[in-house]
């Protein structure tokens, strides 16, 4: 966080170098959601202390993709849920006899069961786990993880949009007379410092001015 990288590259570095330290240990270390949520909270505190995240900025927006107006940080809770669903789908789809035994063992476990947690997370996301025409287990698992991730990101975006204060900007940016792609283009291409980007996002919450000629929402 103390590097001279711009905001976008700094978030990418955190996702690549820091978040991966935890995600590689999923289902090797018996994590629970409370611990992962605490880590997400500590990460946001570090961002705030280093002026990458403004205290008045929306939390859900931090985990929303930049193409949709967010900052694109990976949420550990989301990553754990999608990896659990993907692993369970892989174990159910594989034809390897040893992995079938692993799947049977996971089904019978009382604590930290991949199968039970996967079904729980799938119900939360209303995810359809029916098999498609694909027969390769790795591809099935990858597609299932991607679908789960998209559903979860939609839930996060909806929660952000429904907020009475923070949701005003995103609601207005989705109107028919607004170019949503151009409105969020600066988040994907700018070289702003983390402090500057965080301040702009915080400033977009209470009110904004709409420029009709360009079809872009500004603070």
C-alpha positions as CSV (number, residue, x, y, z in Angstrom):
1,X,0.0,0.0,0.0
2,X,3.0,2.3,0.3
3,X,4.1,1.8,-3.3
4,X,4.0,4.6,-5.9
5,X,1.5,2.6,-8.1
6,X,-1.7,4.3,-9.2
7,X,-5.0,3.3,-7.6
8,X,-6.0,0.7,-10.2
9,X,-2.6,-1.0,-10.3
10,X,-2.4,-1.0,-6.5
11,X,-5.8,-2.8,-6.1
12,X,-4.6,-5.3,-8.8
13,X,-1.4,-5.9,-6.8
14,X,-3.4,-6.5,-3.6
15,X,-5.6,-8.9,-5.4
16,X,-2.7,-10.7,-6.9
17,X,-0.1,-10.8,-4.1
18,X,-2.0,-10.4,-0.8
19,X,-5.5,-12.0,-1.4
20,X,-3.9,-15.0,-3.0
21,X,-2.0,-15.8,0.2
22,X,-5.3,-16.6,1.8
23,X,-7.2,-18.1,-1.1
24,X,-4.5,-20.7,-1.7
25,X,-5.2,-22.1,1.8
26,X,-8.9,-22.6,1.2
27,X,-10.0,-26.2,2.1
28,X,-6.5,-26.9,3.4
29,X,-6.9,-24.6,6.4
30,X,-10.4,-24.9,8.0
31,X,-11.5,-21.3,7.5
32,X,-15.0,-20.1,8.6
33,X,-16.9,-17.1,7.3
34,X,-16.5,-15.1,10.5
35,X,-12.7,-15.3,10.2
36,X,-12.8,-14.3,6.5
37,X,-15.2,-11.4,7.2
38,X,-12.8,-10.1,9.9
39,X,-9.9,-10.3,7.4
40,X,-12.0,-8.3,4.9
41,X,-12.7,-5.7,7.6
42,X,-9.0,-5.5,8.5
43,X,-8.2,-5.1,4.8
44,X,-10.6,-2.1,4.5
45,X,-9.1,-0.6,7.7
46,X,-5.6,-0.8,6.1
47,X,-7.0,0.8,3.0
48,X,-8.5,3.6,5.0
49,X,-5.3,4.1,7.1
50,X,-3.3,4.4,3.9
51,X,-5.9,6.7,2.3
52,X,-6.9,4.3,-0.4
53,X,-10.5,4.0,0.8
54,X,-12.4,7.1,2.1
55,X,-14.3,6.5,5.3
56,X,-17.5,8.0,3.7
57,X,-17.2,5.8,0.6
58,X,-19.5,2.7,0.2
59,X,-18.2,-0.7,1.2
60,X,-20.1,-2.7,-1.4
61,X,-18.7,-0.4,-4.2
62,X,-15.2,-1.5,-3.2
63,X,-15.9,-5.0,-4.3
64,X,-17.9,-4.1,-7.5
65,X,-16.0,-4.4,-10.8
66,X,-14.6,-1.2,-12.2
67,X,-16.7,-1.6,-15.4
68,X,-19.7,-1.2,-13.1
69,X,-18.5,1.7,-11.1
70,X,-16.6,0.0,-8.4
71,X,-12.9,-0.6,-7.5
72,X,-12.6,-4.3,-8.3
73,X,-11.1,-5.6,-5.1
74,X,-11.6,-9.3,-4.4
75,X,-13.7,-10.1,-1.4
76,X,-12.4,-13.0,0.6
77,X,-15.9,-14.1,1.6
78,X,-17.0,-14.2,-2.0
79,X,-13.8,-16.0,-3.1
80,X,-14.3,-18.7,-0.4
81,X,-17.9,-19.3,-1.4
82,X,-17.2,-19.6,-5.1
83,X,-14.1,-21.9,-4.5
84,X,-16.2,-24.1,-2.3
85,X,-19.0,-24.4,-4.9
86,X,-16.4,-25.1,-7.6
87,X,-14.6,-27.8,-5.6
88,X,-17.8,-29.5,-4.7
89,X,-18.9,-29.5,-8.4
90,X,-15.5,-30.9,-9.4
91,X,-15.7,-33.8,-6.9
92,X,-19.3,-34.6,-8.0
93,X,-18.3,-34.6,-11.7
94,X,-15.0,-36.5,-11.6
95,X,-14.7,-40.1,-12.6
96,X,-11.5,-40.7,-10.6
97,X,-12.2,-43.4,-8.1
98,X,-10.0,-41.8,-5.4
99,X,-11.7,-38.5,-5.8
100,X,-15.0,-40.2,-5.5
101,X,-13.9,-41.5,-2.1
102,X,-12.9,-37.9,-1.2
103,X,-16.4,-36.8,-2.2
104,X,-18.0,-39.5,-0.1
105,X,-15.8,-38.4,2.8
106,X,-16.8,-34.8,2.4
107,X,-20.5,-35.7,2.3
108,X,-20.2,-37.6,5.6
109,X,-18.2,-34.9,7.5
110,X,-20.0,-33.0,10.2
111,X,-17.7,-30.0,10.3
112,X,-16.1,-28.1,7.4
113,X,-17.8,-30.3,4.8
114,X,-17.2,-29.0,1.3
115,X,-20.5,-30.6,0.1
116,X,-22.7,-29.2,2.9
117,X,-21.1,-25.7,2.7
118,X,-21.5,-25.7,-1.1
119,X,-25.2,-26.5,-1.0
120,X,-25.7,-23.8,1.6
121,X,-23.9,-21.2,-0.4
122,X,-25.7,-22.3,-3.6
123,X,-29.1,-21.8,-1.9
124,X,-28.0,-18.3,-0.8
125,X,-27.2,-17.4,-4.4
126,X,-30.2,-19.3,-5.9
127,X,-27.6,-21.1,-8.0
128,X,-28.8,-23.9,-10.3
129,X,-26.3,-26.8,-10.0
130,X,-27.7,-29.0,-12.8
131,X,-25.1,-30.5,-15.1
132,X,-24.8,-29.1,-18.6
133,X,-23.5,-30.8,-21.7
134,X,-19.9,-30.4,-20.6
135,X,-18.2,-33.6,-19.5
136,X,-14.8,-32.4,-18.4
137,X,-14.9,-31.9,-14.6
138,X,-12.4,-29.0,-14.5
139,X,-14.5,-27.0,-17.1
140,X,-17.7,-27.8,-15.2
141,X,-16.2,-26.5,-12.0
142,X,-14.9,-23.4,-13.7
143,X,-18.2,-22.6,-15.2
144,X,-20.0,-23.1,-12.0
145,X,-17.6,-20.9,-10.1
146,X,-18.0,-18.1,-12.7
147,X,-21.8,-18.4,-12.5
148,X,-21.7,-18.2,-8.7
149,X,-19.4,-15.2,-8.8
150,X,-21.7,-13.3,-11.2
151,X,-24.7,-14.0,-9.0
152,X,-22.9,-12.8,-5.9
153,X,-21.7,-9.6,-7.6
154,X,-25.2,-8.9,-8.7
155,X,-26.3,-9.2,-5.1
156,X,-23.6,-6.8,-4.0
157,X,-24.5,-4.4,-6.7
158,X,-28.2,-4.6,-5.8
159,X,-27.4,-4.0,-2.2
160,X,-25.4,-0.9,-3.1
161,X,-28.1,0.4,-5.4
162,X,-30.8,0.0,-2.8
163,X,-29.0,2.2,-0.2
164,X,-30.9,5.5,0.3
165,X,-27.7,7.7,0.0
166,X,-25.0,5.7,-1.7
167,X,-27.4,4.2,-4.2
168,X,-28.5,7.5,-5.8
169,X,-25.5,7.7,-8.1
170,X,-25.7,4.2,-9.4
171,X,-29.4,4.4,-9.8
172,X,-29.1,7.6,-11.9
173,X,-26.2,6.2,-14.0
174,X,-28.4,3.3,-15.1
175,X,-31.1,5.6,-16.6
176,X,-31.7,5.4,-20.3
177,X,-30.4,8.8,-21.0
178,X,-27.0,8.1,-19.4
179,X,-24.0,6.3,-21.0
180,X,-23.1,4.0,-18.2
181,X,-20.0,2.7,-20.0
182,X,-18.6,6.3,-20.4
183,X,-19.6,7.2,-16.9
184,X,-17.3,4.6,-15.4
185,X,-14.6,4.7,-18.0
186,X,-12.3,6.8,-15.8
187,X,-12.1,4.0,-13.3
188,X,-10.7,1.6,-15.9
189,X,-8.2,3.9,-17.6
190,X,-7.1,6.7,-15.2
191,X,-3.8,6.8,-13.5
192,X,-5.2,8.5,-10.4
193,X,-3.6,8.1,-7.0
194,X,-5.5,6.0,-4.5
195,X,-6.3,8.9,-2.3
196,X,-7.7,10.9,-5.2
197,X,-9.8,8.1,-6.5
198,X,-11.2,7.3,-3.1
199,X,-12.1,10.9,-2.5
200,X,-14.0,11.1,-5.8
201,X,-15.9,8.0,-5.1
202,X,-16.9,9.3,-1.7
203,X,-18.0,12.6,-3.2
204,X,-20.3,10.8,-5.6
205,X,-22.6,9.6,-2.9
206,X,-24.7,12.7,-1.9
207,X,-25.5,14.5,-5.1
208,X,-24.3,14.8,-8.7
209,X,-24.7,16.9,-11.8
210,X,-25.7,15.4,-15.0
211,X,-24.3,16.7,-18.3
212,X,-26.8,16.0,-21.0
213,X,-24.5,16.7,-23.9
214,X,-22.0,13.9,-23.0
215,X,-24.5,11.6,-21.2
216,X,-22.1,11.1,-18.3
217,X,-22.7,11.4,-14.6
218,X,-20.3,13.6,-12.6
219,X,-20.1,14.6,-8.9
